[in-house]
Amino acid sequence: MTPQGYEEFDATEIYCPRCRRAVPVRKRLLLVLSEGDKYDYTCAFCGTSVADKMDRKKDNLKIFR
Ligand SMILES: [Zn+2]
């Protein structure tokens, strides 16, 4: 089973449109796929989803917005 709901703080700060500033984000594992793991980033203050990321096994990390 996938460890759904697992959360951790990430050092990255991402711009939150609701807070209108760069904020610390919570990283949550959304999906485990054969090509990599998909993470969702939510604002640590208001909980708005600010980014998601596909953690590919080979590629560098990419943040989509
Ligand atoms: Zn926010």
N, CA, C, O and the ligand as a Tripos MOL2 file, in Angstrom:
@<TRIPOS>MOLECULE
protein
  261   259    66     0     0
PROTEIN
NO_CHARGES

@<TRIPOS>ATOM
      1 N           0.8420   -1.2030    0.0000 N.3       1 MET1
      2 CA          0.0000    0.0000    0.0000 C.3       1 MET1
      3 C           0.8770    1.2520    0.0000 C.2       1 MET1
      4 O           2.0130    1.2310    0.4730 O.2       1 MET1
      5 N           0.3410    2.3170   -0.5270 N.am      2 THR2
      6 CA          1.0750    3.5730   -0.5390 C.3       2 THR2
      7 C           0.8850    4.2990    0.7950 C.2       2 THR2
      8 O          -0.1940    4.2500    1.3850 O.2       2 THR2
      9 N           1.9280    4.9650    1.2600 N.am      3 PRO3
     10 CA          1.8240    5.6930    2.5340 C.3       3 PRO3
     11 C           1.0800    7.0090    2.3690 C.2       3 PRO3
     12 O           1.6740    8.0820    2.4690 O.2       3 PRO3
     13 N          -0.1820    6.9260    2.1240 N.am      4 GLN4
     14 CA         -0.9790    8.1330    1.8780 C.3       4 GLN4
     15 C          -1.1010    8.9730    3.1390 C.2       4 GLN4
     16 O          -1.2210    8.4520    4.2480 O.2       4 GLN4
     17 N          -1.0650   10.2830    2.9420 N.am      5 GLY5
     18 CA         -1.2230   11.1810    4.0650 C.3       5 GLY5
     19 C           0.0680   11.4650    4.7910 C.2       5 GLY5
     20 O           0.0970   12.2240    5.7590 O.2       5 GLY5
     21 N           1.1110   10.8640    4.3290 N.am      6 TYR6
     22 CA          2.4070   11.1410    4.9470 C.3       6 TYR6
     23 C           2.8110   12.5740    4.6560 C.2       6 TYR6
     24 O           2.7860   13.0070    3.5040 O.2       6 TYR6
     25 N           3.1780   13.3030    5.6820 N.am      7 GLU7
     26 CA          3.5350   14.7050    5.5030 C.3       7 GLU7
     27 C           4.8790   15.0000    6.1380 C.2       7 GLU7
     28 O           5.2660   14.4110    7.1480 O.2       7 GLU7
     29 N           5.5580   15.9110    5.5240 N.am      8 GLU8
     30 CA          6.8000   16.3860    6.1100 C.3       8 GLU8
     31 C           7.0130   17.8110    5.6530 C.2       8 GLU8
     32 O           6.5120   18.2230    4.6070 O.2       8 GLU8
     33 N           7.7570   18.5590    6.4440 N.am      9 PHE9
     34 CA          8.0780   19.9030    6.0110 C.3       9 PHE9
     35 C           9.2410   19.8570    5.0400 C.2       9 PHE9
     36 O          10.1810   19.0780    5.1950 O.2       9 PHE9
     37 N           9.1520   20.6940    4.0590 N.am     10 ASP10
     38 CA         10.2120   20.7890    3.0740 C.3      10 ASP10
     39 C          10.8770   22.1390    3.2490 C.2      10 ASP10
     40 O          10.2210   23.1240    3.5850 O.2      10 ASP10
     41 N          12.1790   22.1820    3.0210 N.am     11 ALA11
     42 CA         12.9090   23.4290    3.2070 C.3      11 ALA11
     43 C          12.5550   24.4620    2.1440 C.2      11 ALA11
     44 O          12.7600   25.6610    2.3320 O.2      11 ALA11
     45 N          12.0240   23.9820    1.0330 N.am     12 THR12
     46 CA         11.6860   24.8770   -0.0600 C.3      12 THR12
     47 C          10.5890   25.8550    0.3300 C.2      12 THR12
     48 O           9.6400   25.4970    1.0280 O.2      12 THR12
     49 N          10.7310   27.0850   -0.1250 N.am     13 GLU13
     50 CA          9.6270   28.0230    0.0210 C.3      13 GLU13
     51 C           9.0440   28.2970   -1.3530 C.2      13 GLU13
     52 O           9.7700   28.5420   -2.3170 O.2      13 GLU13
     53 N           7.7390   28.2520   -1.4270 N.am     14 ILE14
     54 CA          7.0370   28.4330   -2.6890 C.3      14 ILE14
     55 C           6.0240   29.5530   -2.5140 C.2      14 ILE14
     56 O           5.4470   29.7260   -1.4410 O.2      14 ILE14
     57 N           5.8200   30.3000   -3.5730 N.am     15 TYR15
     58 CA          4.8800   31.4180   -3.5040 C.3      15 TYR15
     59 C           3.4530   30.9060   -3.3370 C.2      15 TYR15
     60 O           2.9960   30.0430   -4.0880 O.2      15 TYR15
     61 N           2.7720   31.4420   -2.3590 N.am     16 CYS16
     62 CA          1.3720   31.0840   -2.1330 C.3      16 CYS16
     63 C           0.4980   32.2510   -2.5760 C.2      16 CYS16
     64 O           0.6630   33.3640   -2.0770 O.2      16 CYS16
     65 N          -0.4320   32.0170   -3.5080 N.am     17 PRO17
     66 CA         -1.2730   33.1110   -4.0010 C.3      17 PRO17
     67 C          -2.2320   33.6430   -2.9420 C.2      17 PRO17
     68 O          -2.6480   34.8000   -3.0070 O.2      17 PRO17
     69 N          -2.5810   32.8180   -1.9810 N.am     18 ARG18
     70 CA         -3.4970   33.2870   -0.9440 C.3      18 ARG18
     71 C          -2.7670   34.1280    0.1000 C.2      18 ARG18
     72 O          -3.2690   35.1670    0.5300 O.2      18 ARG18
     73 N          -1.5920   33.6810    0.5020 N.am     19 CYS19
     74 CA         -0.7960   34.4420    1.4820 C.3      19 CYS19
     75 C          -0.0240   35.5910    0.8180 C.2      19 CYS19
     76 O           0.4400   36.5170    1.4840 O.2      19 CYS19
     77 N           0.0990   35.5020   -0.5090 N.am     20 ARG20
     78 CA          0.8240   36.5170   -1.2830 C.3      20 ARG20
     79 C           2.2670   36.6640   -0.8270 C.2      20 ARG20
     80 O           2.7910   37.7750   -0.7520 O.2      20 ARG20
     81 N           2.8820   35.5830   -0.5360 N.am     21 ARG21
     82 CA          4.2950   35.5780   -0.1790 C.3      21 ARG21
     83 C           4.8210   34.1660   -0.3420 C.2      21 ARG21
     84 O           4.0640   33.2060   -0.4870 O.2      21 ARG21
     85 N           6.1600   34.0670   -0.3140 N.am     22 ALA22
     86 CA          6.7570   32.7380   -0.3250 C.3      22 ALA22
     87 C           6.5690   32.1160    1.0520 C.2      22 ALA22
     88 O           6.8230   32.7540    2.0740 O.2      22 ALA22
     89 N           6.1310   30.8890    1.0680 N.am     23 VAL23
     90 CA          5.7900   30.2470    2.3300 C.3      23 VAL23
     91 C           6.4860   28.8950    2.4330 C.2      23 VAL23
     92 O           6.7860   28.2680    1.4170 O.2      23 VAL23
     93 N           6.7410   28.4480    3.6490 N.am     24 PRO24
     94 CA          7.1710   27.0580    3.8120 C.3      24 PRO24
     95 C           6.0240   26.1410    3.4270 C.2      24 PRO24
     96 O           4.8570   26.4680    3.6470 O.2      24 PRO24
     97 N           6.3500   25.0150    2.8620 N.am     25 VAL25
     98 CA          5.3010   24.1330    2.3510 C.3      25 VAL25
     99 C           5.3670   22.7630    3.0100 C.2      25 VAL25
    100 O           6.4130   22.3150    3.4810 O.2      25 VAL25
    101 N           4.2200   22.1260    3.0220 N.am     26 ARG26
    102 CA          4.1550   20.7330    3.4290 C.3      26 ARG26
    103 C           4.1900   19.8800    2.1750 C.2      26 ARG26
    104 O           3.5360   20.1780    1.1760 O.2      26 ARG26
    105 N           4.9510   18.8370    2.2500 N.am     27 LYS27
    106 CA          5.0840   17.9260    1.1210 C.3      27 LYS27
    107 C           4.2840   16.6740    1.4390 C.2      27 LYS27
    108 O           4.4500   16.0630    2.4940 O.2      27 LYS27
    109 N           3.4160   16.3060    0.5120 N.am     28 ARG28
    110 CA          2.5830   15.1370    0.7630 C.3      28 ARG28
    111 C           2.6800   14.1950   -0.4190 C.2      28 ARG28
    112 O           2.5390   14.6090   -1.5700 O.2      28 ARG28
    113 N           2.9130   12.9650   -0.1380 N.am     29 LEU29
    114 CA          2.9840   11.9690   -1.2000 C.3      29 LEU29
    115 C           1.5780   11.6700   -1.6930 C.2      29 LEU29
    116 O           0.7120   11.2330   -0.9350 O.2      29 LEU29
    117 N           1.3730   11.9170   -2.9820 N.am     30 LEU30
    118 CA          0.0530   11.6940   -3.5640 C.3      30 LEU30
    119 C          -0.0660   10.3100   -4.1870 C.2      30 LEU30
    120 O          -0.9960    9.5560   -3.9030 O.2      30 LEU30
    121 N           0.8970    9.9990   -5.0400 N.am     31 LEU31
    122 CA          0.8060    8.7790   -5.8240 C.3      31 LEU31
    123 C           2.1740    8.1420   -5.9720 C.2      31 LEU31
    124 O           3.1850    8.8380   -6.0730 O.2      31 LEU31
    125 N           2.2050    6.8550   -5.9840 N.am     32 VAL32
    126 CA          3.4350    6.1520   -6.3150 C.3      32 VAL32
    127 C           3.2130    5.4640   -7.6490 C.2      32 VAL32
    128 O           2.4010    4.5470   -7.7680 O.2      32 VAL32
    129 N           3.9510    5.9240   -8.6490 N.am     33 LEU33
    130 CA          3.7920    5.3910   -9.9920 C.3      33 LEU33
    131 C           5.0590    4.6720  -10.4040 C.2      33 LEU33
    132 O           6.0990    4.7900   -9.7570 O.2      33 LEU33
    133 N           4.9570    3.9390  -11.4700 N.am     34 SER34
    134 CA          6.1230    3.1810  -11.9180 C.3      34 SER34
    135 C           7.2620    4.1000  -12.3220 C.2      34 SER34
    136 O           8.4300    3.7530  -12.1490 O.2      34 SER34
    137 N           6.9300    5.2860  -12.8670 N.am     35 GLU35
    138 CA          7.9920    6.1980  -13.3070 C.3      35 GLU35
    139 C           8.4800    7.1150  -12.2010 C.2      35 GLU35
    140 O           9.4690    7.8240  -12.3850 O.2      35 GLU35
    141 N           7.8190    7.1180  -11.0760 N.am     36 GLY36
    142 CA          8.2650    7.9760   -9.9900 C.3      36 GLY36
    143 C           7.1480    8.2520   -9.0010 C.2      36 GLY36
    144 O           6.0430    7.7230   -9.1220 O.2      36 GLY36
    145 N           7.4510    9.0840   -8.0250 N.am     37 ASP37
    146 CA          6.4660    9.4260   -7.0050 C.3      37 ASP37
    147 C           5.9370   10.8270   -7.2480 C.2      37 ASP37
    148 O           6.6900   11.7320   -7.6060 O.2      37 ASP37
    149 N           4.6430   11.0010   -7.0520 N.am     38 LYS38
    150 CA          4.0590   12.3210   -7.2280 C.3      38 LYS38
    151 C           3.7620   12.9380   -5.8670 C.2      38 LYS38
    152 O           3.1150   12.3300   -5.0140 O.2      38 LYS38
    153 N           4.2580   14.1740   -5.6860 N.am     39 TYR39
    154 CA          4.0730   14.8790   -4.4310 C.3      39 TYR39
    155 C           3.2380   16.1260   -4.6370 C.2      39 TYR39
    156 O           3.2810   16.7600   -5.6910 O.2      39 TYR39
    157 N           2.4930   16.4560   -3.6270 N.am     40 ASP40
    158 CA          1.7180   17.6850   -3.6200 C.3      40 ASP40
    159 C           2.2900   18.5920   -2.5370 C.2      40 ASP40
    160 O           2.6140   18.1410   -1.4390 O.2      40 ASP40
    161 N           2.4080   19.8730   -2.8610 N.am     41 TYR41
    162 CA          2.9160   20.8420   -1.8940 C.3      41 TYR41
    163 C           1.7930   21.7630   -1.4730 C.2      41 TYR41
    164 O           1.1310   22.3660   -2.3170 O.2      41 TYR41
    165 N           1.5740   21.8760   -0.1820 N.am     42 THR42
    166 CA          0.5540   22.7880    0.3160 C.3      42 THR42
    167 C           1.1760   23.8040    1.2620 C.2      42 THR42
    168 O           2.1360   23.5160    1.9770 O.2      42 THR42
    169 N           0.6070   24.9890    1.2440 N.am     43 CYS43
    170 CA          1.0580   26.0700    2.1100 C.3      43 CYS43
    171 C           0.9370   25.6580    3.5790 C.2      43 CYS43
    172 O          -0.0940   25.1360    4.0020 O.2      43 CYS43
    173 N           1.9990   25.8990    4.3490 N.am     44 ALA44
    174 CA          1.9840   25.5020    5.7590 C.3      44 ALA44
    175 C           1.0410   26.3790    6.5820 C.2      44 ALA44
    176 O           0.6610   26.0100    7.6940 O.2      44 ALA44
    177 N           0.6660   27.5310    6.0410 N.am     45 PHE45
    178 CA         -0.1880   28.4470    6.7950 C.3      45 PHE45
    179 C          -1.6630   28.2650    6.4730 C.2      45 PHE45
    180 O          -2.4890   28.1220    7.3740 O.2      45 PHE45
    181 N          -1.9920   28.2710    5.1810 N.am     46 CYS46
    182 CA         -3.4120   28.2540    4.8170 C.3      46 CYS46
    183 C          -3.8380   26.9430    4.1640 C.2      46 CYS46
    184 O          -5.0310   26.7210    3.9600 O.2      46 CYS46
    185 N          -2.8940   26.0790    3.8340 N.am     47 GLY47
    186 CA         -3.2650   24.7810    3.2930 C.3      47 GLY47
    187 C          -3.5680   24.7660    1.8090 C.2      47 GLY47
    188 O          -3.9560   23.7310    1.2680 O.2      47 GLY47
    189 N          -3.3940   25.9080    1.1340 N.am     48 THR48
    190 CA         -3.6130   25.9520   -0.3020 C.3      48 THR48
    191 C          -2.5560   25.1230   -1.0180 C.2      48 THR48
    192 O          -1.3740   25.1690   -0.6790 O.2      48 THR48
    193 N          -3.0020   24.3710   -2.0060 N.am     49 SER49
    194 CA         -2.0500   23.6190   -2.8100 C.3      49 SER49
    195 C          -1.3050   24.5810   -3.7180 C.2      49 SER49
    196 O          -1.9140   25.2440   -4.5580 O.2      49 SER49
    197 N           0.0010   24.6600   -3.5560 N.am     50 VAL50
    198 CA          0.7770   25.6500   -4.3020 C.3      50 VAL50
    199 C           1.6130   25.0320   -5.4180 C.2      50 VAL50
    200 O           2.0570   25.7510   -6.3140 O.2      50 VAL50
    201 N           1.8360   23.7400   -5.3880 N.am     51 ALA51
    202 CA          2.6390   23.1020   -6.4230 C.3      51 ALA51
    203 C           2.5040   21.6010   -6.3170 C.2      51 ALA51
    204 O           2.0980   21.0620   -5.2870 O.2      51 ALA51
    205 N           2.8510   20.9420   -7.3970 N.am     52 ASP52
    206 CA          3.0580   19.5100   -7.2740 C.3      52 ASP52
    207 C           4.3110   19.1280   -8.0370 C.2      52 ASP52
    208 O           4.8000   19.8710   -8.8880 O.2      52 ASP52
    209 N           4.7960   17.9930   -7.7230 N.am     53 LYS53
    210 CA          6.0960   17.6110   -8.2420 C.3      53 LYS53
    211 C           6.1120   16.1350   -8.5560 C.2      53 LYS53
    212 O           5.6170   15.3110   -7.7870 O.2      53 LYS53
    213 N           6.6880   15.8160   -9.6960 N.am     54 MET54
    214 CA          6.8920   14.4210  -10.0480 C.3      54 MET54
    215 C           8.3340   14.0730   -9.7270 C.2      54 MET54
    216 O           9.2650   14.6040  -10.3330 O.2      54 MET54
    217 N           8.5060   13.1880   -8.7810 N.am     55 ASP55
    218 CA          9.8300   12.7720   -8.3640 C.3      55 ASP55
    219 C          10.2280   11.5700   -9.2110 C.2      55 ASP55
    220 O           9.9800   10.4230   -8.8390 O.2      55 ASP55
    221 N          10.8420   11.8450  -10.3440 N.am     56 ARG56
    222 CA         11.1940   10.7390  -11.2330 C.3      56 ARG56
    223 C          12.4310   10.0200  -10.7370 C.2      56 ARG56
    224 O          13.2780   10.5850  -10.0460 O.2      56 ARG56
    225 N          12.5030    8.7950  -11.1030 N.am     57 LYS57
    226 CA         13.6090    7.9730  -10.6090 C.3      57 LYS57
    227 C          14.9490    8.4500  -11.1640 C.2      57 LYS57
    228 O          15.9710    8.3770  -10.4820 O.2      57 LYS57
    229 N          14.9400    8.9400  -12.4070 N.am     58 LYS58
    230 CA         16.1890    9.3370  -13.0440 C.3      58 LYS58
    231 C          16.3540   10.8500  -13.1580 C.2      58 LYS58
    232 O          17.4260   11.3870  -12.8760 O.2      58 LYS58
    233 N          15.2960   11.5270  -13.5680 N.am     59 ASP59
    234 CA         15.3900   12.9620  -13.8170 C.3      59 ASP59
    235 C          15.6910   13.7370  -12.5420 C.2      59 ASP59
    236 O          15.5560   13.2270  -11.4300 O.2      59 ASP59
    237 N          16.0970   14.9710  -12.7370 N.am     60 ASN60
    238 CA         16.1660   15.8910  -11.6210 C.3      60 ASN60
    239 C          14.7460   16.2470  -11.1860 C.2      60 ASN60
    240 O          13.7840   16.0300  -11.9230 O.2      60 ASN60
    241 N          14.6350   16.7810  -10.0090 N.am     61 LEU61
    242 CA         13.3420   17.1570   -9.5090 C.3      61 LEU61
    243 C          12.7720   18.3280  -10.3040 C.2      61 LEU61
    244 O          13.4790   19.2670  -10.6690 O.2      61 LEU61
    245 N          11.4990   18.2370  -10.5520 N.am     62 LYS62
    246 CA         10.8490   19.3190  -11.2880 C.3      62 LYS62
    247 C           9.6240   19.7630  -10.5170 C.2      62 LYS62
    248 O           8.8820   18.9530   -9.9630 O.2      62 LYS62
    249 N           9.4350   21.0590  -10.4970 N.am     63 ILE63
    250 CA          8.2450   21.5950   -9.8430 C.3      63 ILE63
    251 C           7.3430   22.1960  -10.8990 C.2      63 ILE63
    252 O           7.7620   23.0510  -11.6800 O.2      63 ILE63
    253 N           6.1200   21.7500  -10.9150 N.am     64 PHE64
    254 CA          5.1540   22.2840  -11.8560 C.3      64 PHE64
    255 C           4.2300   23.2310  -11.1230 C.2      64 PHE64
    256 O           3.8910   23.0230   -9.9580 O.2      64 PHE64
    257 N           3.8460   24.2360  -11.8020 N.am     65 ARG65
    258 CA          2.9650   25.2150  -11.1610 C.3      65 ARG65
    259 C           1.8580   25.5540  -12.1360 C.2      65 ARG65
    260 O           0.9850   26.3630  -11.8220 O.2      65 ARG65
    261 ZN         -0.9100   30.2730    2.0410 Zn       66 ZN66
@<TRIPOS>BOND
     1     1     2 1
     2     2     3 1
     3     3     4 2
     4     3     5 am
     5     5     6 1
     6     6     7 1
     7     7     8 2
     8     7     9 am
     9     9    10 1
    10    10    11 1
    11    11    12 2
    12    11    13 am
    13    13    14 1
    14    14    15 1
    15    15    16 2
    16    15    17 am
    17    17    18 1
    18    18    19 1
    19    19    20 2
    20    19    21 am
    21    21    22 1
    22    22    23 1
    23    23    24 2
    24    23    25 am
    25    25    26 1
    26    26    27 1
    27    27    28 2
    28    27    29 am
    29    29    30 1
    30    30    31 1
    31    31    32 2
    32    31    33 am
    33    33    34 1
    34    34    35 1
    35    35    36 2
    36    35    37 am
    37    37    38 1
    38    38    39 1
    39    39    40 2
    40    39    41 am
    41    41    42 1
    42    42    43 1
    43    43    44 2
    44    43    45 am
    45    45    46 1
    46    46    47 1
    47    47    48 2
    48    47    49 am
    49    49    50 1
    50    50    51 1
    51    51    52 2
    52    51    53 am
    53    53    54 1
    54    54    55 1
    55    55    56 2
    56    55    57 am
    57    57    58 1
    58    58    59 1
    59    59    60 2
    60    59    61 am
    61    61    62 1
    62    62    63 1
    63    63    64 2
    64    63    65 am
    65    65    66 1
    66    66    67 1
    67    67    68 2
    68    67    69 am
    69    69    70 1
    70    70    71 1
    71    71    72 2
    72    71    73 am
    73    73    74 1
    74    74    75 1
    75    75    76 2
    76    75    77 am
    77    77    78 1
    78    78    79 1
    79    79    80 2
    80    79    81 am
    81    81    82 1
    82    82    83 1
    83    83    84 2
    84    83    85 am
    85    85    86 1
    86    86    87 1
    87    87    88 2
    88    87    89 am
    89    89    90 1
    90    90    91 1
    91    91    92 2
    92    91    93 am
    93    93    94 1
    94    94    95 1
    95    95    96 2
    96    95    97 am
    97    97    98 1
    98    98    99 1
    99    99   100 2
   100    99   101 am
   101   101   102 1
   102   102   103 1
   103   103   104 2
   104   103   105 am
   105   105   106 1
   106   106   107 1
   107   107   108 2
   108   107   109 am
   109   109   110 1
   110   110   111 1
   111   111   112 2
   112   111   113 am
   113   113   114 1
   114   114   115 1
   115   115   116 2
   116   115   117 am
   117   117   118 1
   118   118   119 1
   119   119   120 2
   120   119   121 am
   121   121   122 1
   122   122   123 1
   123   123   124 2
   124   123   125 am
   125   125   126 1
   126   126   127 1
   127   127   128 2
   128   127   129 am
   129   129   130 1
   130   130   131 1
   131   131   132 2
   132   131   133 am
   133   133   134 1
   134   134   135 1
   135   135   136 2
   136   135   137 am
   137   137   138 1
   138   138   139 1
   139   139   140 2
   140   139   141 am
   141   141   142 1
   142   142   143 1
   143   143   144 2
   144   143   145 am
   145   145   146 1
   146   146   147 1
   147   147   148 2
   148   147   149 am
   149   149   150 1
   150   150   151 1
   151   151   152 2
   152   151   153 am
   153   153   154 1
   154   154   155 1
   155   155   156 2
   156   155   157 am
   157   157   158 1
   158   158   159 1
   159   159   160 2
   160   159   161 am
   161   161   162 1
   162   162   163 1
   163   163   164 2
   164   163   165 am
   165   165   166 1
   166   166   167 1
   167   167   168 2
   168   167   169 am
   169   169   170 1
   170   170   171 1
   171   171   172 2
   172   171   173 am
   173   173   174 1
   174   174   175 1
   175   175   176 2
   176   175   177 am
   177   177   178 1
   178   178   179 1
   179   179   180 2
   180   179   181 am
   181   181   182 1
   182   182   183 1
   183   183   184 2
   184   183   185 am
   185   185   186 1
   186   186   187 1
   187   187   188 2
   188   187   189 am
   189   189   190 1
   190   190   191 1
   191   191   192 2
   192   191   193 am
   193   193   194 1
   194   194   195 1
   195   195   196 2
   196   195   197 am
   197   197   198 1
   198   198   199 1
   199   199   200 2
   200   199   201 am
   201   201   202 1
   202   202   203 1
   203   203   204 2
   204   203   205 am
   205   205   206 1
   206   206   207 1
   207   207   208 2
   208   207   209 am
   209   209   210 1
   210   210   211 1
   211   211   212 2
   212   211   213 am
   213   213   214 1
   214   214   215 1
   215   215   216 2
   216   215   217 am
   217   217   218 1
   218   218   219 1
   219   219   220 2
   220   219   221 am
   221   221   222 1
   222   222   223 1
   223   223   224 2
   224   223   225 am
   225   225   226 1
   226   226   227 1
   227   227   228 2
   228   227   229 am
   229   229   230 1
   230   230   231 1
   231   231   232 2
   232   231   233 am
   233   233   234 1
   234   234   235 1
   235   235   236 2
   236   235   237 am
   237   237   238 1
   238   238   239 1
   239   239   240 2
   240   239   241 am
   241   241   242 1
   242   242   243 1
   243   243   244 2
   244   243   245 am
   245   245   246 1
   246   246   247 1
   247   247   248 2
   248   247   249 am
   249   249   250 1
   250   250   251 1
   251   251   252 2
   252   251   253 am
   253   253   254 1
   254   254   255 1
   255   255   256 2
   256   255   257 am
   257   257   258 1
   258   258   259 1
   259   259   260 2
@<TRIPOS>SUBSTRUCTURE
     1 MET1         2 RESIDUE 1 A MET
     2 THR2         6 RESIDUE 1 A THR
     3 PRO3        10 RESIDUE 1 A PRO
     4 GLN4        14 RESIDUE 1 A GLN
     5 GLY5        18 RESIDUE 1 A GLY
     6 TYR6        22 RESIDUE 1 A TYR
     7 GLU7        26 RESIDUE 1 A GLU
     8 GLU8        30 RESIDUE 1 A GLU
     9 PHE9        34 RESIDUE 1 A PHE
    10 ASP10       38 RESIDUE 1 A ASP
    11 ALA11       42 RESIDUE 1 A ALA
    12 THR12       46 RESIDUE 1 A THR
    13 GLU13       50 RESIDUE 1 A GLU
    14 ILE14       54 RESIDUE 1 A ILE
    15 TYR15       58 RESIDUE 1 A TYR
    16 CYS16       62 RESIDUE 1 A CYS
    17 PRO17       66 RESIDUE 1 A PRO
    18 ARG18       70 RESIDUE 1 A ARG
    19 CYS19       74 RESIDUE 1 A CYS
    20 ARG20       78 RESIDUE 1 A ARG
    21 ARG21       82 RESIDUE 1 A ARG
    22 ALA22       86 RESIDUE 1 A ALA
    23 VAL23       90 RESIDUE 1 A VAL
    24 PRO24       94 RESIDUE 1 A PRO
    25 VAL25       98 RESIDUE 1 A VAL
    26 ARG26      102 RESIDUE 1 A ARG
    27 LYS27      106 RESIDUE 1 A LYS
    28 ARG28      110 RESIDUE 1 A ARG
    29 LEU29      114 RESIDUE 1 A LEU
    30 LEU30      118 RESIDUE 1 A LEU
    31 LEU31      122 RESIDUE 1 A LEU
    32 VAL32      126 RESIDUE 1 A VAL
    33 LEU33      130 RESIDUE 1 A LEU
    34 SER34      134 RESIDUE 1 A SER
    35 GLU35      138 RESIDUE 1 A GLU
    36 GLY36      142 RESIDUE 1 A GLY
    37 ASP37      146 RESIDUE 1 A ASP
    38 LYS38      150 RESIDUE 1 A LYS
    39 TYR39      154 RESIDUE 1 A TYR
    40 ASP40      158 RESIDUE 1 A ASP
    41 TYR41      162 RESIDUE 1 A TYR
    42 THR42      166 RESIDUE 1 A THR
    43 CYS43      170 RESIDUE 1 A CYS
    44 ALA44      174 RESIDUE 1 A ALA
    45 PHE45      178 RESIDUE 1 A PHE
    46 CYS46      182 RESIDUE 1 A CYS
    47 GLY47      186 RESIDUE 1 A GLY
    48 THR48      190 RESIDUE 1 A THR
    49 SER49      194 RESIDUE 1 A SER
    50 VAL50      198 RESIDUE 1 A VAL
    51 ALA51      202 RESIDUE 1 A ALA
    52 ASP52      206 RESIDUE 1 A ASP
    53 LYS53      210 RESIDUE 1 A LYS
    54 MET54      214 RESIDUE 1 A MET
    55 ASP55      218 RESIDUE 1 A ASP
    56 ARG56      222 RESIDUE 1 A ARG
    57 LYS57      226 RESIDUE 1 A LYS
    58 LYS58      230 RESIDUE 1 A LYS
    59 ASP59      234 RESIDUE 1 A ASP
    60 ASN60      238 RESIDUE 1 A ASN
    61 LEU61      242 RESIDUE 1 A LEU
    62 LYS62      246 RESIDUE 1 A LYS
    63 ILE63      250 RESIDUE 1 A ILE
    64 PHE64      254 RESIDUE 1 A PHE
    65 ARG65      258 RESIDUE 1 A ARG
    66 ZN66       261 GROUP 0 **** ****
